[in-house]
Amino acid sequence: MSEFFIQNGGIILRLVVALLLGALIGGERFLVHKEAGTKTHALVAMGSALFVIISEILTQKYAGVSSLDPSKIASQIIVGVGFLGAGTIIMHGGRLTGLTTAGGLWVTAGIGTAAGFGLLTLATISAVLVLIVLIGLNFFERPIREKWEKEENGGPRNGNG
């Protein structure tokens, strides 16, 4: 059993880092009650890493075959995750929702892709920056959002001051 981990330690590490970073971002989304939360983001990141690792293994296995380009697998992650993201974007009345969730899924796939290629520092830095955007910018947006909602519900803009 320990031989398995020795032989596959790099792959396991890449998958676990992708899974944990995706879960970290998804945890923030869960805490603010968004559609795609911890499990979704963790799976998207790990799935992206998995497809990259498959690409690398197939590239090594079929190195002499000129008509095969397994690296194209990694490039299709963007398309697949874009499809998932599109499903989260919904129009409620005149208000569009789900754009941040879609963007979060897309960047989480990028983080998983980086982890899959073994770029663990890049994946970690990216996850930290995503969390800064999701958590940090909320502190600036919240007062503005509350003011707009107050005005829409009979605040000063409607003369009910």
N, C-alpha and C positions, 0 to 999 in steps of 0.2 A: 504493500500500500504506500509506504514512504517513497518507493521508487517512482510510483505514479506522480506524486507531487514534485519530486525532483525533476522529472522529465517534462512536466507540464506546468511548472511553477510560474513561468513568464506569462503563459496564456491565462492561468487562473488569476494572477495578479491583475492583468489588464481587464478581465471581465469583472472582477470584484471592484476595482477602482471605478470603472464605468457605472456599475450598479450603484455604488455608494454615492457618487457625485450626482447621478440622476435622482436618487432618492432624496438627497439633500435639497435639491432644487424643487422637487415635487412636494417635499414637506412644507416648504414655504407656500406653495400653491394650495395645499390642503388646508393650512392654517387660515388662509384668507377665503376659504370656501369656493374654490374654483373647480371647474369641470374635470380637469386632468390633474390628479394629485400625485401622491408619493409613488404608488405602484405603477402608474402610467409612465411617469418620467423615468423611474428606475428601469422599467422594461425597455423603453425607447433607447436609453443610453446603452444598456447592456446588449440589446439587439443590434445596435449599430456597431458596437465593438465586435460582436460575434461575426457579423458579415465581413468586417475588415479582416479579422483573423482567418476566416474561410478564404478570402481573396489571397492573403499571403500564402497560406498553405497550398492552395491550388496553383499559384504562380510558381512556387518551388517545385511542386509535383510535376507540372506540365511545362517546365522551362523550355524544352526543345520544340514544343508544338507552336508553330507560328500563327495559326489561325485562331488560337485561343488567347483571350485577354481577360483573366480573372479579375483584374483590377477594376473592370467595369462594374463588378458587383458593388464595390464601395460607392461608386458614383450614383448608383440607383437608390441609395439610402435617402438622398435628398428628395427624390420623387415620391418614394413611399411615405416618408414622414410628412411631406407636403400634403399628401392625400389625407393622412390622419388629421393634420392641422386644419385643413379645409372643413372637416366634419365638426370642428369645435366652434366655428364662426357662425353665429346665428343673429338674425335681425329680430329684435323685440320692439315692436312698434316702430318708432323712428330711430331706435338706438341699436348700434352694432355691438355685439358682445363676442368675446372669445378670441379676440386678436392677440392679446398678450399670451393666452394659453397656447395658441397656435405657434407664436414666436418662441415661446418657452420650449415647446416640443421640438421645434426645428433646431434651436441652439443646443438642446440636450442631445439630439442626435449627433451634432457636431462634436460635442464633448465625448460621447461614446465612440465616435469614429477616431478621435485623437487617442483615446485610451486603447482602442483596438490596434492602432499602429504603434503602440508602445510609447507614445508621446505623453507620458503621465504628468509631467510638469505643466505642459500646455493645457491638458484637460483640467487639471486642478486650478490653475490660474483662471481659466475660462469660467469654471463653475463659481469661483469667488466673485468674478466680475458680474456674472448673471445675478447672483444673490444681492450684490450691491445695487444693481438696477431694480430688482423686484422689491427689495426691502427699503433701500435707501431712498429711492425716488418716491416711494409711497408717502414718506414724511413731507415732501414738498407738494405732492398732488392732493393729499387729504384735505388741507384747509381750502384749497381752490374748489375741490369737488363739493365740500360741504357748503361753501358760499353759493355755488351754482344751484345746488338742490334747494337751498333756502329761498333763493330768488324765484325759482320755478314754482315753489309752493306758496306764493303770495308775499314774497319779500319786497324790498324797496323798489325793485325794477317794475313791479306791478302797481306801485302807488299805495301799497298797504303797509308801508314803512315801519 
